[in-house]
Amino acid sequence: MTLNNEDNFYGKIQDVYETVAKYQFIKIHRSYIVNYIHTTLFKYDEVIMTNGVQLPISQAKRKEVKDYLCLGMWNKYWNDQYNI
């Protein structure tokens, strides 16, 4: 942790994403990976985070994000119905 809650990283964001994707992280843009748990609203072209920050969803990632959200809602429904 740093004083301003930011760290410098020199590497490929795809490598980071491959490591954290299993922890409910979504790649919404070539420059952004977000933790689903810290989002409050998904719009067509942006995500609003719990701290109020608005981040763009790239045109190339919109379908992927939509599919992720649909799958997440299905999994939540399934888990709630069958107490998994």
C-alpha distances in whole Angstrom, upper triangle without the diagonal:
4,7,8,6,7,8,11,13,17,18,20,19,22,20,17,19,22,19,17,21,22,19,21,19,22,22,24,24,24,21,19,18,17,17,20,19,18,21,24,26,27,30,32,30,27,24,23,20,19,17,21,19,22,22,25,27,28,32,32,29,31,33,31,28,32,32,29,30,33,32,30,32,35,33,32,35,36,34,35,39,39,36,34
4,6,5,6,7,10,13,16,19,21,20,23,22,19,21,24,21,20,23,25,22,23,21,23,23,25,24,24,21,19,19,19,19,22,22,19,22,25,27,28,31,33,30,27,25,23,20,20,18,20,19,22,22,25,27,29,32,32,30,32,34,32,30,33,34,31,31,35,35,32,34,37,35,34,38,39,37,38,42,42,39,38
4,6,8,9,12,16,19,22,24,23,26,25,22,24,27,25,23,26,28,25,26,24,25,26,26,26,26,22,21,21,21,21,24,23,20,23,25,27,29,31,33,31,27,25,23,20,20,17,20,19,22,22,26,28,30,34,34,32,33,36,34,31,35,36,33,33,37,36,34,36,39,37,36,40,41,39,40,43,44,41,40
4,5,8,11,15,18,21,22,21,24,24,21,22,25,24,22,24,26,24,24,22,23,23,23,23,23,19,18,19,18,19,22,21,18,20,22,25,26,28,30,27,24,22,20,17,17,14,17,15,18,19,22,25,27,30,31,29,30,33,31,29,32,33,31,30,34,34,32,34,37,35,34,38,39,38,38,42,43,40,39
4,7,10,13,17,19,20,18,21,21,18,19,22,20,18,21,23,20,20,18,20,20,21,21,21,18,16,16,15,15,19,18,15,18,20,22,24,26,28,26,22,20,18,15,15,13,16,14,17,17,21,23,25,28,29,26,28,31,28,26,29,30,27,27,31,31,28,30,34,32,31,34,36,34,35,39,39,37,35
4,7,10,13,15,17,15,19,18,15,17,20,19,17,20,22,20,20,17,19,18,19,19,18,15,14,14,14,15,19,19,16,18,21,23,24,26,27,25,21,20,19,16,17,15,17,14,17,16,19,21,23,26,27,24,26,29,27,25,28,30,27,27,31,31,28,31,34,32,32,35,37,35,36,40,40,38,36
4,6,10,12,14,13,17,16,13,16,19,17,16,19,21,19,20,18,19,18,20,19,18,15,14,14,15,16,20,20,18,20,24,25,26,28,29,26,23,22,21,19,20,18,20,18,20,18,21,22,23,27,27,25,27,30,27,25,29,30,27,28,32,31,29,32,35,33,33,36,37,36,37,41,41,39,37
4,7,10,12,12,16,15,13,16,19,17,17,20,23,21,22,19,20,18,20,18,17,14,14,15,17,18,22,23,21,23,26,27,27,28,29,27,24,23,23,21,22,20,22,19,21,19,21,22,23,26,26,24,27,30,27,26,30,31,28,29,33,32,31,34,36,35,35,38,39,38,40,43,43,41,39
4,6,9,9,12,12,10,13,15,14,15,18,20,20,21,17,18,17,18,17,15,12,13,13,16,18,21,22,21,23,26,27,26,28,29,26,24,23,23,21,23,22,23,20,21,19,21,21,22,25,24,23,26,28,25,24,28,29,26,28,31,31,29,32,35,33,34,37,38,36,39,42,42,40,37
4,7,9,12,11,11,14,16,15,17,19,22,22,23,19,20,18,20,18,15,13,14,15,18,20,24,25,24,25,29,29,28,30,30,27,25,25,26,24,26,25,26,23,24,21,22,23,22,25,24,23,26,28,26,25,29,30,28,30,33,32,31,34,36,35,36,39,40,39,41,44,44,42,40
4,6,9,8,8,11,13,13,15,17,19,20,21,18,18,16,18,16,13,12,14,14,17,19,23,24,24,25,28,29,27,29,29,26,25,24,26,24,27,26,27,24,24,21,21,21,21,24,22,21,24,26,23,23,27,27,25,28,31,30,29,32,34,33,34,37,37,37,39,42,42,40,38
4,5,5,7,9,10,11,13,14,18,18,19,16,15,13,15,13,10,10,12,12,15,18,21,23,23,23,27,27,25,27,26,24,23,22,24,23,26,25,26,23,23,19,19,19,18,20,18,17,21,22,20,20,24,24,22,25,28,27,26,30,31,30,31,35,35,34,37,39,39,39,36
4,5,5,6,9,10,11,12,15,15,16,12,12,9,12,10,8,7,8,8,12,14,17,19,19,20,23,23,21,23,23,20,19,18,20,19,22,22,23,20,19,16,16,15,15,18,16,15,18,20,17,17,21,21,19,21,24,24,23,26,28,27,28,31,32,31,34,36,36,36,33
4,5,5,6,9,10,10,13,15,15,12,11,9,12,11,8,10,10,9,13,15,17,20,20,20,24,24,22,23,23,21,20,19,22,21,24,24,25,22,21,18,17,16,15,17,15,14,17,18,15,16,19,19,17,20,23,22,22,25,26,25,27,30,30,30,32,35,35,34,31
4,5,5,7,9,10,13,14,15,13,13,11,15,14,12,13,13,11,14,16,18,21,21,22,26,26,24,26,26,24,23,22,24,23,25,26,27,24,24,20,21,19,19,21,19,17,21,21,18,19,22,22,19,22,25,23,23,27,28,26,28,31,31,30,33,35,35,34,31
4,5,5,6,8,11,12,13,10,11,10,13,13,12,11,11,9,11,13,16,18,18,19,23,23,22,24,25,23,21,20,21,20,22,22,24,21,21,18,19,18,18,21,19,17,20,21,18,18,21,21,18,21,24,22,21,25,26,25,26,29,29,28,31,34,33,32,29
4,5,5,5,9,10,10,7,8,7,11,11,11,11,10,7,10,11,13,16,16,17,21,21,19,22,22,20,19,17,19,18,20,21,23,20,20,17,17,16,16,18,16,14,17,18,14,14,18,17,15,17,20,19,18,21,23,21,23,26,26,26,28,31,31,30,27
4,6,6,8,10,11,10,10,10,14,14,13,14,13,11,13,13,15,18,19,20,23,24,22,24,24,23,22,21,23,21,23,25,26,24,23,20,20,18,19,21,18,16,19,19,15,16,19,18,15,18,21,19,18,22,23,21,23,26,26,25,28,30,30,29,26
4,6,7,9,11,10,12,12,16,17,16,16,14,11,13,13,15,17,18,20,23,24,23,26,26,25,23,22,23,21,23,24,26,24,24,21,22,21,21,24,21,19,21,22,18,18,21,20,17,20,22,20,19,23,24,22,23,27,26,25,28,30,30,28,25
4,5,5,8,6,9,10,14,15,15,15,13,9,10,9,11,13,14,16,20,21,20,23,24,23,21,18,20,18,19,21,22,21,21,19,20,18,20,22,20,17,20,20,16,16,19,18,15,17,20,18,16,20,21,19,20,24,24,22,25,28,27,26,23
4,5,6,5,7,8,12,14,14,15,13,9,10,9,10,12,14,15,19,19,18,21,21,21,19,17,19,17,19,21,22,21,21,18,19,17,18,20,18,15,17,17,13,13,16,15,11,14,16,14,13,17,18,16,18,21,21,20,23,25,25,24,21
4,6,7,9,12,15,18,18,19,16,12,12,10,11,13,15,16,20,21,20,23,24,23,22,19,21,19,20,23,24,23,23,21,22,20,21,23,21,18,19,19,15,15,17,16,12,14,17,14,13,16,17,14,16,19,19,18,21,23,22,21,18
4,6,9,12,15,18,19,18,15,12,10,8,9,9,12,14,17,19,18,22,23,23,21,18,19,17,17,19,22,21,21,19,21,19,21,24,22,19,20,20,17,15,18,17,13,14,17,15,13,16,17,15,15,19,19,17,20,23,22,21,18
4,7,10,12,15,17,17,14,10,8,6,6,7,10,11,14,15,15,18,19,19,17,15,16,14,15,18,19,18,18,17,18,16,19,21,20,16,17,17,14,12,14,14,10,11,14,12,10,13,15,13,13,17,17,16,18,21,21,20,18
4,7,9,12,14,13,10,6,5,4,6,8,10,10,14,15,14,17,18,17,15,13,14,13,14,16,18,16,16,14,15,14,16,18,17,14,15,16,13,11,14,14,10,12,15,14,12,15,17,16,16,20,21,20,22,24,25,24,21
4,6,9,11,12,8,5,5,6,7,10,11,11,14,14,12,14,15,14,13,11,13,13,15,17,18,16,15,12,12,10,12,15,13,10,11,12,9,7,11,11,8,10,13,13,12,15,17,16,17,20,21,21,23,25,26,25,23
4,6,7,8,6,4,6,9,10,14,14,13,16,15,13,15,15,13,12,11,14,14,17,18,18,16,15,11,11,9,10,12,11,8,10,12,9,8,12,12,10,12,15,15,15,18,20,19,20,23,24,24,26,29,29,29,27
4,7,8,6,6,7,10,11,14,14,12,15,13,11,12,11,10,9,8,12,12,16,17,17,14,12,8,7,5,6,9,9,6,7,10,8,7,10,12,11,12,15,16,15,18,20,20,21,24,25,25,27,29,31,30,28
4,5,5,7,9,13,14,17,16,15,17,16,13,14,13,10,10,11,14,14,18,19,18,15,13,9,7,6,5,8,8,6,9,12,11,10,13,15,14,15,18,19,19,21,24,24,25,27,29,29,31,33,34,34,32
4,6,8,11,15,17,20,19,18,21,20,17,18,17,14,13,14,17,17,21,21,21,17,15,12,10,9,8,11,9,9,12,14,13,13,16,17,17,18,21,22,22,24,26,26,27,30,31,31,33,36,37,36,34
4,7,10,14,16,19,17,17,20,19,17,18,18,14,13,13,16,15,19,19,18,15,13,10,10,10,9,13,12,11,14,17,15,15,18,20,18,20,23,23,23,25,28,27,28,31,32,32,34,37,37,37,34
4,6,10,12,15,13,13,16,16,14,16,16,13,11,11,13,12,15,16,15,12,11,8,8,9,10,13,13,11,13,16,14,12,16,18,16,17,20,21,19,22,25,24,25,28,29,29,30,33,34,33,31
4,7,9,12,11,11,15,15,14,16,17,15,13,11,13,12,15,15,16,13,13,10,11,10,12,15,14,11,13,15,13,11,15,16,13,15,18,18,17,20,22,21,22,25,26,26,27,30,31,30,28
4,6,9,8,8,11,12,11,14,16,14,12,9,10,9,11,12,13,11,11,9,11,11,13,16,16,13,14,16,14,11,14,15,13,13,17,17,15,17,20,19,19,22,24,23,25,28,29,27,25
4,5,6,7,11,12,12,16,18,17,14,11,11,9,10,12,14,13,13,12,14,14,16,19,19,15,16,18,15,12,15,16,12,12,16,16,13,16,18,17,17,20,22,20,22,25,26,24,22
4,5,5,9,10,10,13,16,16,13,10,11,9,10,13,14,14,14,13,14,13,16,19,19,15,15,16,14,11,13,13,10,9,13,13,10,12,15,14,13,17,18,17,19,22,23,22,20
4,6,8,11,12,16,18,19,16,12,12,9,9,12,14,14,15,15,17,17,20,22,22,19,18,20,17,14,16,17,13,12,15,15,11,13,16,15,13,17,19,17,18,21,22,20,19
4,7,10,11,15,18,17,14,10,9,6,5,8,10,11,12,12,15,15,19,22,22,19,18,20,18,15,17,18,15,14,17,18,15,16,19,18,17,20,22,21,21,24,26,24,23
4,6,8,11,14,14,11,7,6,4,5,9,9,9,10,10,13,13,16,19,20,16,16,18,16,13,14,16,14,12,15,16,13,14,18,18,16,19,21,21,21,24,26,24,23
4,7,10,14,14,11,8,6,5,5,9,9,10,10,12,14,14,18,20,22,18,17,19,18,14,15,17,15,13,16,17,14,14,18,18,16,19,22,21,20,24,26,25,24
4,6,10,11,8,6,5,7,9,11,10,11,9,11,12,12,16,17,19,16,14,16,16,12,12,15,14,11,14,16,14,14,17,18,17,19,22,22,21,24,27,26,25
4,7,8,6,5,6,9,11,14,12,12,10,10,10,9,13,14,16,13,10,12,13,9,9,12,11,9,12,14,13,13,16,18,17,19,21,22,22,24,27,26,26
4,6,5,6,8,11,14,16,14,13,10,10,9,9,12,12,15,13,10,12,13,10,10,14,14,11,14,17,16,16,19,20,20,21,24,25,25,27,30,30,29
4,6,8,11,14,17,19,17,16,12,11,9,8,10,9,12,11,7,10,12,10,9,13,13,12,14,17,17,17,19,21,21,23,25,26,27,29,31,31,31
4,7,10,13,17,18,16,14,10,9,6,5,7,7,11,9,7,11,12,10,11,14,15,14,16,19,19,19,22,24,24,25,28,29,29,31,33,34,33
4,7,10,13,14,12,10,7,5,4,5,8,10,13,11,9,13,13,10,12,15,15,14,16,19,18,19,22,23,23,25,27,28,28,30,33,32,31
4,6,10,11,10,8,6,5,6,7,11,13,15,12,11,14,14,10,12,15,13,12,15,17,16,17,20,21,20,22,25,25,25,28,30,29,28
4,7,8,6,6,5,6,9,10,14,16,18,16,15,17,17,14,15,18,16,14,18,20,17,18,22,22,21,23,26,26,26,29,31,30,29
4,5,5,5,6,8,11,12,16,19,20,17,17,19,18,15,17,19,17,15,19,20,17,18,22,22,20,23,26,25,25,28,30,28,28
4,5,7,10,12,15,16,20,23,24,21,20,23,21,18,19,21,19,17,20,21,18,19,23,22,20,23,26,24,24,27,29,27,27
4,6,9,11,15,17,21,24,25,22,22,25,24,20,22,24,22,20,24,25,22,23,26,26,24,27,29,28,28,31,33,31,30
4,6,10,13,15,19,22,24,21,20,23,23,19,21,24,22,20,23,25,22,23,26,26,25,27,30,29,29,32,34,32,32
4,6,10,13,16,19,21,19,18,22,21,18,20,23,21,19,23,24,22,23,27,27,25,28,31,30,30,33,35,34,33
4,7,10,13,16,18,16,15,19,19,15,17,20,19,18,21,23,21,22,26,26,25,27,30,30,30,33,35,34,33
4,7,10,13,15,13,13,16,16,13,15,18,17,16,20,21,20,21,25,25,25,27,29,29,30,33,35,34,32
4,6,9,11,10,10,14,14,12,14,17,16,16,19,21,20,22,24,25,25,28,30,30,31,33,35,35,33
4,6,8,6,6,10,10,8,10,13,13,13,16,18,18,19,22,23,23,25,27,28,29,31,33,33,31
4,5,5,6,10,10,10,12,14,15,16,18,20,20,22,24,25,26,28,29,30,32,34,35,35,34
4,5,5,8,10,10,11,14,15,16,18,20,21,22,24,25,26,28,30,31,32,34,36,36,35
4,6,7,8,10,11,13,14,16,17,19,20,22,23,24,26,28,29,30,32,34,35,35,33
4,6,5,6,9,10,11,12,14,15,16,18,20,21,22,24,26,27,28,30,31,32,30
4,5,5,6,9,10,11,12,14,15,17,18,20,21,23,24,26,27,29,30,31,29
4,5,5,6,9,10,10,12,14,15,16,18,20,21,22,24,26,27,28,29,28
4,5,5,6,9,10,11,12,14,15,16,18,20,21,22,24,26,27,27,25
4,5,5,6,9,10,10,12,14,15,16,18,20,21,22,24,26,26,24
4,5,5,6,9,10,11,12,14,15,17,18,20,21,23,24,25,24
4,5,5,6,8,10,11,12,14,15,16,18,20,21,22,23,22
4,6,5,6,9,10,10,12,14,15,16,18,20,21,21,20
4,5,5,6,9,10,10,12,14,15,16,18,20,20,19
4,5,5,6,9,10,11,12,14,15,16,18,19,18
4,5,5,6,9,10,10,12,14,15,16,17,16
4,5,5,6,9,10,10,12,14,15,16,14
4,5,5,6,9,10,10,12,14,15,14
4,5,5,6,9,10,10,12,14,13
4,5,5,6,8,10,11,11,10
4,5,5,6,9,10,10,9
4,6,5,6,9,10,10
4,6,5,6,8,8
4,6,5,5,5
4,6,5,7
4,6,8
4,5
4
